[in-house]
Amino acid sequence: MRRYQKVTLPWREGRAAAPRKRILLVSPRYNTHIVAPHLGLGYLAASVRRAGHDVVVMDGLREEVRYDGEYDLVGISAMTTYLPEAVWETKRAKDKGLPVIIGGPHVIADPVSSLQQSGADFACDGEGEIALASLLNGEACDQIPGLVWREGSQIRRSQAAVFYPDIDDFGEPAWDLIDPRTYPPAPHGMIAREFPLAPIITTRGCPYKCSYCSAPITAGKKMRYRDPKKVVDEIERLVNEYGVKEIQIEDDNFTMKREHVLALCHELLERKIRVLWSLPNGVRIDRLDKEMLREMKRAGCYLMALGIESANERILDMVSKHLKPSMVRGVVNDVVEAGIEAWGFFMIGFPTETRAEIANTVEFALSLPLSRLQFTKTTPLPGTPIYDWWREKIGGGAEIDWSKFNYYEFDADWSEVSAAEIGKIQRRAHFAFYSRPRNFLKIARSLRLSQYRYALRRLTNLGAFRSHNMPTLSTPTGAYSGAPPN
């Protein structure tokens, strides 16, 4: 159980100065159509600097990852979708004699197994800003909340991880190390109106209990809010210093507190900051109202993703989504009437879902006035209730192929329809939507010439998510498989 507790931050005045160290922060190269500044590494880098240490960031989607420098520690980020690549990077660093700490959503959900699988020296079971800086400061492992480490042949764990309540204390990411101008035009959602583009977060956490979602596990169940003025300070700095023209707000639950949204909109309007922004990570349908939508539009919002998931109340209740399909159409209409593009998120292949229920969701989705639409296979992410159910009922004790744990390839074998047929339904549904002349032309006109390679990659992902030439654990040490995509 992770705690919500203020602790003494590793960079607070009055703490004894630690010997200056140098850390390399790595995000692996993997097959994806999203290539954007890595906020997690940016926040970690900022905390390391504030604690008095030197940091280098290497994002495998932007550049070749090299271990030819002098480093005291390597930090490697791991999401479930690219865990094999994170393990491969860990091996490369360890072969150079470098100590490694792994972190990120997959590690938070399953820290002990992640440490065992990767061969790393340390794992971070929670937000890394405090744990990483504390480790570099030389604090004893058993005094660092949320740390898992090797001690001889044993794996040990410290006290429970801490979700720090006042996230304003973390400041902004180290934007100079994840400069938006150094990334190609391949943002979340593939399409944006303006570049350079930068992702930001204004909150952390989600209080809902959707059984397929890992956000309450990786970011906490309690909502933690940044000061809207400080958020807009960051946006203004990105516009003025980095030439950013569009912002993507990546919160798990941006619209949870109405006052937070309206305050941020007011601040943007008051300062007359000319920047477009969108919500590509999905918002709750039942947390929107017409006044909020109007203010968001006035403040520059032009697109929001809506977490609809299913048109079947039985399915929504089963996965604790607690959303009434009957209200969806009205809210989608409200979004469109406010002048904001609506992007629908749907999932098919839930446990026990019938063929008729899947067909109902597809038919319902295609009937909505959406500008974009996305169907994904229901995939059990580690740490979630639906994962525990799959592991017990279906997965058994078999070794897991994490390379298949994505929304296009996963085969759960738990609905009435086979995984192969669900894949066909995905493709047919996407084709039915995007082959409509209005939708096709809207997408085609939105893409820049430099974006077509990433658009093609996204279309390819609908059939096969991970390309066959990606690095594997048998890749020779130090080798780099493929050129960076920029």
Summary of the structure (lengths in Angstrom):
residues: 486
radius of gyration: 22.0
end to end distance: 41.1
largest distance: 64.9
contacts: 1629
relative contact order: 0.11
helix: 39%
strand: 17%
